[in-house]
Amino acid sequence: MGSRSPETTRPSLFWPVAAIVLPLVSLIAKIRVTGGEKLPRDGAYVLAPNHYSEFDPLIVAVAVWRIGRAPRFMAKESLFRVPVLGSILRATGMIPVARASSASAAKQTLKQSAELVEHGRGVIVYPEGTLTRDPDMWPMRGKSGAVRLALTDGIPLIPMAHWGTQEIMGRYQKGLSLWPLRKRVDVVVGDPVDVSDLRGRAGEAAALNEATNRLMKAITELLEELRDEKAPAERWNPASHGQKETGRLDS
């Protein structure tokens, strides 16, 4: 997929983690990535994938590593309190996101994200904030975290979609479906979403809504390509169906 970033070629904690995770995930999933050249080889970016399985982050992490960048996520703050896992998350530069949606929590998250951007690192943000509630697992209504970061720092906003993970671990499933091994998962990276006309307006609700709609439209179109079918005309809105949105990552 072209030249790799120094993030993956220089020794770091990612190396031993990758040495363990890549073979295990490769045993479970046969990941096919297209459009990997659209992810910048250096500098900052915000990568926004769809989300319908608890196994998604491993698929996305492996795909990003294979493309040539180090996968750094915005992750729920509670994960950083898990023994061993929390230490790994901190050492690899992941960003803890408080579940609270207060202005102070949002400000802290953006500050931590900006530090990653300052060092030319990418950030993976799930714009839906949690597993989609759409009955057919199409992307649902998005949150503003990904676009807020892109608009504030003027960095590329890259959509990503994948399909096949549900055969390994279905939505809300306990445990993995391991047999047969190497189930196929397709991953596609899209062109950067153009939000240049909205730059400098990260504090305006109208600009955030417009940018989020563009991003979710781009992700949905990529997923339509993978699934070879059309998504519903209207994105699923949990609030309209009496569903509580838990585990939000929408800072």
C-alpha positions as CSV (number, residue, x, y, z in Angstrom):
1,M,0.0,0.0,0.0
2,G,2.9,2.3,-0.5
3,S,5.4,3.8,2.0
4,R,4.8,3.4,5.7
5,S,4.8,6.1,8.3
6,P,7.7,6.3,10.8
7,E,4.9,5.6,13.3
8,T,5.0,2.0,12.3
9,T,8.7,1.7,11.3
10,R,10.3,3.2,14.5
11,P,10.4,1.0,17.6
12,S,7.6,1.7,20.0
13,L,5.1,0.0,22.2
14,F,3.0,-0.5,19.1
15,W,5.5,-3.2,17.9
16,P,4.9,-5.8,20.7
17,V,1.2,-5.1,20.7
18,A,1.1,-5.5,16.9
19,A,3.1,-8.7,17.2
20,I,0.4,-10.2,19.4
21,V,-2.7,-8.7,18.0
22,L,-2.0,-9.0,14.2
23,P,-1.6,-12.8,14.1
24,L,-4.6,-13.4,16.4
25,V,-6.9,-11.1,14.4
26,S,-5.5,-12.5,11.1
27,L,-6.4,-16.0,12.3
28,I,-10.0,-14.9,12.9
29,A,-10.5,-12.4,10.1
30,K,-9.3,-12.1,6.5
31,I,-9.2,-8.4,6.2
32,R,-9.3,-6.8,2.7
33,V,-8.5,-3.1,2.6
34,T,-9.2,-0.8,-0.4
35,G,-8.6,2.9,-0.7
36,G,-5.7,2.7,1.9
37,E,-3.8,5.2,-0.1
38,K,-6.3,7.9,0.9
39,L,-5.1,7.8,4.5
40,P,-2.3,10.4,4.8
41,R,1.2,8.8,5.2
42,D,2.2,11.5,7.6
43,G,0.6,14.4,9.6
44,A,-2.7,14.5,11.4
45,Y,-6.1,13.1,10.3
46,V,-9.4,12.2,11.8
47,L,-10.6,8.8,10.7
48,A,-14.3,8.1,11.1
49,P,-15.5,4.5,10.7
50,N,-19.0,2.9,11.1
51,H,-19.6,1.0,14.2
52,Y,-21.9,-2.1,14.7
53,S,-19.8,-4.7,16.7
54,E,-17.7,-4.6,19.8
55,F,-15.0,-6.3,17.6
56,D,-14.8,-3.3,15.3
57,P,-11.9,-1.5,16.9
58,L,-9.6,-4.5,16.4
59,I,-10.5,-4.7,12.7
60,V,-10.0,-0.9,12.2
61,A,-6.7,-1.0,14.2
62,V,-5.3,-3.8,12.1
63,A,-6.4,-2.1,8.9
64,V,-4.8,1.2,9.8
65,W,-1.6,-0.5,10.9
66,R,-1.4,-2.4,7.6
67,I,-2.0,0.8,5.7
68,G,1.1,2.2,7.5
69,R,-0.2,4.4,10.4
70,A,-0.4,3.8,14.1
71,P,-4.0,3.4,15.2
72,R,-4.9,5.8,18.0
73,F,-8.5,5.9,19.2
74,M,-10.8,8.1,21.2
75,A,-11.9,5.6,23.8
76,K,-14.3,5.5,26.7
77,E,-12.6,6.8,29.9
78,S,-13.7,3.6,31.7
79,L,-11.4,1.5,29.6
80,F,-8.4,3.4,30.9
81,R,-9.2,2.0,34.4
82,V,-9.0,-1.6,33.3
83,P,-5.7,-3.3,34.5
84,V,-3.1,-3.7,31.9
85,L,-5.4,-2.5,29.1
86,G,-5.4,1.0,30.6
87,S,-1.6,1.1,30.7
88,I,-1.4,0.1,27.1
89,L,-4.0,2.7,26.0
90,R,-2.1,5.5,27.8
91,A,1.4,4.4,26.6
92,T,0.2,4.2,23.0
93,G,-1.3,7.7,23.1
94,M,-5.0,6.9,23.0
95,I,-7.4,9.6,24.1
96,P,-9.7,9.1,27.1
97,V,-13.2,10.5,26.6
98,A,-15.4,11.3,29.5
99,R,-19.0,10.1,29.2
100,A,-20.2,13.4,30.5
101,S,-21.3,15.8,27.8
102,S,-20.4,19.0,29.8
103,A,-18.5,21.8,28.3
104,S,-15.5,21.1,30.5
105,A,-15.4,17.5,29.4
106,A,-15.6,18.5,25.7
107,K,-12.9,21.1,26.2
108,Q,-10.6,18.5,27.9
109,T,-11.1,16.0,25.1
110,L,-10.3,18.6,22.4
111,K,-7.2,19.7,24.3
112,Q,-5.9,16.1,24.4
113,S,-6.8,15.6,20.7
114,A,-5.0,18.8,19.8
115,E,-1.9,17.5,21.4
116,L,-2.0,14.5,19.1
117,V,-2.5,16.7,16.1
118,E,0.4,18.9,17.1
119,H,2.6,15.8,17.0
120,G,1.3,14.8,13.5
121,R,-0.7,11.8,14.8
122,G,-4.0,10.5,13.6
123,V,-7.1,10.0,15.7
124,I,-9.8,7.4,15.1
125,V,-13.3,8.6,16.2
126,Y,-16.5,6.7,16.0
127,P,-18.9,9.5,14.9
128,E,-22.0,7.5,16.0
129,G,-20.6,7.4,19.5
130,T,-21.7,3.8,20.1
131,L,-23.0,0.8,18.3
132,T,-25.6,1.7,15.7
133,R,-29.1,1.2,16.8
134,D,-30.3,0.8,13.2
135,P,-32.1,-2.6,12.9
136,D,-30.1,-3.4,9.7
137,M,-26.9,-2.0,11.1
138,W,-26.7,1.0,8.8
139,P,-24.9,4.1,10.2
140,M,-27.3,6.0,12.4
141,R,-27.4,9.7,13.3
142,G,-23.9,11.0,14.0
143,K,-22.4,13.0,16.9
144,S,-20.2,16.0,16.5
145,G,-16.9,14.8,18.0
146,A,-15.1,13.9,14.8
147,V,-16.2,17.0,12.8
148,R,-15.5,19.3,15.8
149,L,-11.9,18.2,15.9
150,A,-11.5,18.5,12.1
151,L,-13.1,21.9,12.0
152,T,-11.1,23.2,15.0
153,D,-7.7,22.1,13.8
154,G,-8.3,22.1,10.0
155,I,-7.2,18.5,9.5
156,P,-8.4,15.9,7.0
157,L,-11.7,14.2,7.9
158,I,-11.5,10.7,6.4
159,P,-14.6,8.4,6.2
160,M,-14.2,4.6,6.5
161,A,-16.6,1.7,6.3
162,H,-16.3,-2.0,6.9
163,W,-18.6,-5.0,6.6
164,G,-18.2,-8.6,7.8
165,T,-17.3,-8.1,11.4
166,Q,-20.9,-9.1,12.5
167,E,-20.0,-12.7,11.4
168,I,-17.3,-12.7,14.0
169,M,-19.1,-10.9,16.8
170,G,-22.7,-9.8,16.3
171,R,-24.1,-6.6,17.8
172,Y,-24.4,-7.2,21.6
173,Q,-23.2,-10.8,21.2
174,K,-21.3,-12.3,24.1
175,G,-18.2,-14.0,22.8
176,L,-16.8,-14.7,19.3
177,S,-18.0,-16.9,16.5
178,L,-14.6,-18.4,15.6
179,W,-15.6,-21.1,13.2
180,P,-14.9,-21.1,10.3
181,L,-11.6,-19.2,10.8
182,R,-10.6,-16.2,8.7
183,K,-14.0,-14.8,8.0
184,R,-13.8,-12.1,5.3
185,V,-14.1,-8.5,6.4
186,D,-14.0,-5.7,3.8
187,V,-12.7,-2.3,4.7
188,V,-12.8,0.7,2.5
189,V,-11.3,4.2,3.1
190,G,-12.9,7.1,1.3
191,D,-11.9,10.5,0.1
192,P,-11.6,13.3,2.7
193,V,-14.9,14.9,3.4
194,D,-14.8,18.5,2.2
195,V,-15.7,20.8,5.2
196,S,-13.4,23.7,4.1
197,D,-16.4,26.1,3.8
198,L,-17.2,25.4,7.4
199,R,-13.7,25.9,8.9
200,G,-13.5,28.3,11.8
201,R,-17.1,27.6,12.7
202,A,-16.6,24.7,15.1
203,G,-18.6,26.6,17.8
204,E,-21.7,26.9,15.7
205,A,-24.4,24.2,15.9
206,A,-25.4,24.7,12.3
207,A,-21.9,24.2,11.0
208,L,-21.4,21.1,13.2
209,N,-24.7,19.6,12.0
210,E,-23.9,20.2,8.4
211,A,-20.4,18.7,8.7
212,T,-21.7,15.7,10.6
213,N,-24.4,15.1,7.9
214,R,-21.7,15.2,5.2
215,L,-19.5,12.8,7.1
216,M,-22.3,10.3,7.8
217,K,-23.4,10.5,4.2
218,A,-19.9,9.6,3.1
219,I,-19.6,6.7,5.5
220,T,-23.0,5.4,4.4
221,E,-22.1,5.6,0.7
222,L,-19.0,3.5,1.4
223,L,-21.0,0.9,3.2
224,E,-23.6,0.8,0.4
225,E,-20.7,0.0,-1.9
226,L,-19.5,-2.8,0.4
227,R,-23.0,-4.3,0.9
228,D,-24.1,-3.7,-2.6
229,E,-27.5,-2.3,-1.4
230,K,-29.0,1.0,-0.6
231,A,-29.3,2.4,2.9
232,P,-32.7,3.8,4.2
233,A,-33.3,7.3,3.0
234,E,-33.5,8.6,6.6
235,R,-30.8,7.7,9.1
236,W,-31.9,6.0,12.3
237,N,-32.4,8.4,15.2
238,P,-32.5,6.5,18.6
239,A,-34.3,9.4,20.3
240,S,-37.2,9.0,17.9
241,H,-37.6,5.4,18.8
242,G,-37.3,5.7,22.6
243,Q,-33.8,4.3,22.7
244,K,-31.2,5.5,25.1
245,E,-27.8,6.2,23.6
246,T,-25.2,4.8,26.0
247,G,-21.4,4.7,25.8
248,R,-21.3,8.0,23.9
249,L,-18.1,9.3,22.4
250,D,-19.4,12.5,21.1
251,S,-17.2,15.1,22.9
